[in-house]
Amino acid sequence: MAQEAPGERSKFEALIFISIVSMIIMSTSAGIGTVWSFVFSPGNSFHWEYIAIMIVLSVYVLGVEVISFVHHRRWMRPFYMVSTTMMGTFFYMSIASVTGGFLLLIGALTGLLRGAEWFPWTLRFMVAGGVVIPVVWGLIEGRFLLTKRVKIPLKGYRGKGFRIVLISDVHVGLLVAKHRLSRIERMILRERPDIIVSGGDLLDTNPRYLGYVTPHLKRIASLGTSYAVIGNHEFYHGFEESKEFLRDVGFEVMDNRTVIDKVTGVSIIGVSDPSAFESHDAYREKIEVLVSRAPKGRPLIFLNHQPIHFRKAAELGVGLMLSGHTHSGQMWPAGFVTKAIFKDGDRGLNRVGDSYLYVCIGTGSWGPPMRVGAPSELVVLDIMPATSDR
């Protein structure tokens, strides 16, 4: 049976996560520095200064991330913006370094590196362009917030139709704050939804630091009957505190429970992120119990932060599952990884028989303030009776 993990567990997991990421970043930085030394130095020779610079920058990024986790104050915003932008830059520097290293090897083996004047300059332009172009693109695209519109024939529904606005992975904190929330509020207001759903990871810090955005969240929740599930980031930053905060701003927190929506009459089922369970088996079992025990004869909408176990939920009668979490990779080519991991669907509308899954790729962003090939979205779902049920 699922158990709510204490706050100490989330701190321990965060420490383990930070340690692993630190080792990866430091070793990657050393590799980047090595390749860039050969690519950009005169004579294409090794210079340790490149590695030293990369290590210093890595220490800055890691330091800001750790400090912001334990001391999340608004005065840290400019330092955090620089840090997260550097994260995204490191990501593309890593990809460019792999490509550059491969081309360096070819150039050395064929003699082009020393024998052809054009080769080193071409290599430098390719490596530099492989970083500058996606970083600039990502910073621009990261400011977009698109409205996606989808019509869903809901199995078992016989009413006149209703509208759901789905937001997910807003990640309110130092990176996403008043400006983005005001924009979300205006967009939801125009849509006049019956139901608002937060698909998890609405918060990206402990709620005690979010007093300055509380009025914005309250206004968003007041624009319709509002439901929220717990994502992994709410768990990391304080499971119980996040649930209490979400309730205080006006969301019905769907923490492993089922409610009947008073306006539409549909059954809405919500399960917390797998992080809040003692094991993945316990998480899967809770899903099966919640769905199988839902009121009979009513259409079922299932809120699940991660787009997993959709096929099982569909077998048990769920007509629509709403998820987030994946960001669709957020920055190309990471989307290929999320597509490989989340077999039921990592973005957009997916279907199994007469059951549907919509995966919101994020209404905000996490980590780098960049999106490459996966712009943020606010999803408007118009629910109608299924043809077979008429």
Residue pairs with C-beta under 8 A, 6 or more apart in sequence:
1 282
1 285
1 286
2 256
2 272
2 276
2 277
2 278
2 282
2 283
2 285
2 286
3 277
3 278
3 282
4 239
4 240
4 276
5 235
5 239
5 275
5 276
5 278
7 238
7 239
7 240
10 235
10 236
10 237
10 238
10 239
10 275
13 236
13 275
14 69
14 236
18 62
18 65
18 66
18 69
21 62
22 62
25 58
25 61
25 62
25 90
26 55
26 58
28 90
28 94
29 51
29 54
29 55
29 57
29 58
29 90
30 51
30 54
30 55
31 94
31 97
32 54
32 90
32 93
32 94
32 97
33 50
33 51
33 52
33 53
33 54
33 55
34 46
34 50
34 51
35 97
35 100
35 101
35 104
36 50
36 54
36 93
36 97
36 100
36 127
37 45
37 46
37 47
37 48
37 49
37 50
37 51
38 44
38 45
38 46
38 104
39 100
39 104
39 120
39 123
39 124
39 127
40 50
40 124
40 127
41 47
41 50
44 104
44 113
44 114
44 120
57 86
57 90
58 90
60 83
60 86
61 83
61 86
61 87
61 90
64 76
64 79
64 80
64 82
64 83
65 83
67 76
68 76
68 80
68 83
68 174
68 205
72 173
72 174
72 205
72 206
72 209
73 209
74 174
74 212
76 174
77 174
80 174
80 175
81 174
81 175
81 369
84 175
84 367
84 368
84 369
85 135
85 139
85 368
85 369
85 370
87 367
87 368
88 135
88 138
88 331
88 367
88 368
88 369
88 370
89 131
89 135
91 331
91 368
92 130
92 131
92 134
92 135
92 331
93 131
95 130
95 333
96 126
96 127
96 128
96 130
96 131
97 127
99 126
99 127
99 130
100 123
100 126
100 127
100 130
103 123
103 126
104 113
104 123
106 112
107 113
107 119
107 120
107 123
112 119
113 119
113 120
134 331
134 332
134 372
135 370
137 372
138 331
138 368
138 370
138 371
138 372
139 369
139 370
141 370
141 371
141 372
141 373
141 375
142 365
142 368
142 369
142 370
142 371
142 376
144 371
144 375
144 376
145 180
145 183
145 184
145 187
145 363
145 375
145 376
145 377
145 378
146 375
146 376
146 377
146 378
147 187
147 191
147 377
147 378
147 379
147 380
148 348
148 377
148 378
148 379
148 380
149 379
149 380
149 382
150 349
150 358
150 379
150 380
150 381
150 382
151 381
151 382
151 384
152 320
152 356
152 358
152 381
152 382
152 383
152 384
153 354
153 384
153 385
153 386
153 387
154 266
154 299
154 301
154 319
154 320
154 383
154 384
154 385
154 386
155 299
155 300
155 317
155 319
155 320
155 354
155 355
155 386
155 388
155 389
156 297
156 298
156 299
156 300
156 317
156 319
156 386
156 389
157 266
157 299
157 319
157 383
157 384
157 385
157 386
157 389
158 385
158 389
158 390
159 264
159 265
159 385
161 382
161 383
161 384
161 385
162 194
162 195
162 263
162 264
162 382
162 383
163 191
163 192
163 193
163 194
163 195
163 380
163 381
163 382
163 383
164 193
164 194
164 195
164 196
164 197
164 301
164 322
164 380
164 381
164 383
165 188
165 191
165 193
165 195
165 196
165 197
165 224
165 378
165 379
165 380
165 381
166 197
166 199
166 322
166 358
166 360
166 378
166 379
166 380
166 381
167 184
167 188
167 196
167 197
167 198
167 199
167 202
167 360
167 363
167 378
167 379
168 198
168 199
168 200
168 201
168 231
168 305
168 322
168 323
168 324
168 325
168 360
168 362
168 363
169 199
169 200
169 201
169 231
169 324
169 325
169 327
169 360
169 361
169 362
169 363
169 364
169 365
169 366
170 176
170 180
170 181
170 184
170 198
170 201
170 202
170 362
170 363
170 364
171 201
171 202
171 203
171 204
171 233
171 362
171 364
171 365
171 366
172 181
172 202
172 203
172 204
172 205
172 210
172 213
172 217
172 364
173 203
173 204
173 205
173 209
173 210
174 204
174 205
175 204
175 364
175 365
175 366
175 369
176 204
176 364
176 365
177 212
177 213
178 212
178 213
178 216
180 363
180 364
181 213
181 216
181 217
181 220
182 216
184 220
184 363
184 378
185 216
185 219
185 220
185 223
187 378
188 196
188 220
188 223
188 224
188 378
189 223
191 380
193 223
193 224
193 380
194 224
194 225
194 263
194 264
195 224
195 225
195 226
195 227
195 261
195 263
195 264
195 268
196 220
196 221
196 223
196 224
196 225
196 226
196 227
197 226
197 227
197 228
197 303
197 322
198 226
198 227
198 228
198 229
198 246
198 251
199 229
199 231
199 303
199 305
199 322
199 323
199 324
199 325
199 360
200 228
200 229
200 230
200 231
200 232
200 233
200 234
200 273
200 305
200 306
200 323
200 324
200 325
201 231
201 232
201 233
201 234
201 305
201 324
201 325
201 366
202 217
202 228
202 231
202 234
202 246
203 210
203 233
203 234
203 237
203 242
203 245
203 246
204 233
204 237
204 366
205 237
206 237
206 238
206 241
206 242
207 237
207 238
207 241
207 242
207 244
207 245
208 241
210 217
210 245
214 248
214 249
217 249
217 250
218 249
218 250
220 226
221 249
221 250
221 251
222 250
225 252
225 261
225 262
225 263
226 250
226 251
226 252
227 251
227 252
227 253
227 254
227 259
227 268
227 270
227 303
228 246
228 251
228 252
228 253
228 254
229 253
229 254
229 255
229 270
229 271
229 272
229 273
229 303
229 304
229 305
230 239
230 242
230 243
230 253
230 255
230 272
230 273
230 276
230 305
231 273
231 305
231 324
231 325
232 273
232 274
232 275
232 305
232 306
232 325
233 366
234 242
234 243
234 246
234 273
235 242
235 272
235 273
235 275
235 276
236 275
239 276
243 253
243 255
246 253
247 253
252 259
253 270
254 268
254 269
254 270
254 271
254 303
255 270
255 272
256 270
256 271
256 272
256 286
256 290
257 269
257 270
257 290
258 267
258 268
258 269
258 270
258 290
258 293
258 294
258 295
259 267
259 268
260 266
260 267
260 268
260 295
260 298
261 267
261 268
264 383
265 298
266 298
266 299
266 300
266 301
267 294
267 295
267 298
267 299
267 300
267 301
268 301
268 302
268 303
269 290
269 291
269 294
269 300
269 301
269 302
269 303
269 318
270 302
270 303
270 304
271 283
271 286
271 287
271 290
271 302
271 303
271 304
272 305
273 305
273 306
273 325
274 280
274 283
274 306
277 283
277 286
284 309
284 312
287 304
287 309
287 312
287 313
288 312
288 316
291 300
291 302
291 313
291 316
291 317
291 318
292 316
294 300
294 317
299 319
299 320
300 317
300 318
300 319
300 320
301 318
301 319
301 320
301 321
301 322
302 313
302 318
302 320
302 321
302 322
303 321
303 322
303 323
304 310
304 313
304 321
304 322
304 323
305 323
305 324
305 325
306 323
306 325
306 342
307 321
307 323
307 324
307 325
307 326
307 342
307 344
307 345
307 346
307 350
307 357
307 359
308 342
308 344
309 344
310 321
310 323
310 344
310 345
310 350
310 352
310 355
310 357
311 344
311 352
313 321
313 355
314 321
314 352
314 353
314 355
318 355
319 354
319 355
319 356
319 386
320 355
320 356
320 357
320 358
320 381
320 383
321 355
321 356
321 357
321 358
322 357
322 358
322 360
322 381
323 357
323 358
323 359
323 360
324 359
324 360
324 361
324 362
325 359
326 338
326 341
326 342
326 346
326 347
326 359
326 361
327 338
327 361
327 362
327 365
327 366
327 374
328 335
328 338
328 346
328 347
328 359
328 361
328 362
328 373
328 374
329 335
329 336
329 337
329 338
329 339
329 346
329 373
329 374
330 361
330 362
330 365
330 366
330 367
330 368
330 370
330 371
330 372
330 374
331 368
331 370
331 371
331 372
331 373
331 374
332 372
332 373
332 374
335 346
335 347
335 373
335 374
338 346
338 347
339 346
339 347
342 359
344 350
344 352
344 357
345 357
345 359
346 359
347 359
347 361
347 374
348 358
348 359
348 361
349 356
349 357
349 358
350 356
350 357
350 358
350 359
351 357
354 386
354 388
358 379
358 381
360 377
360 379
361 374
361 376
361 377
362 371
362 374
362 376
362 377
363 376
363 377
363 378
364 376
365 371
365 376
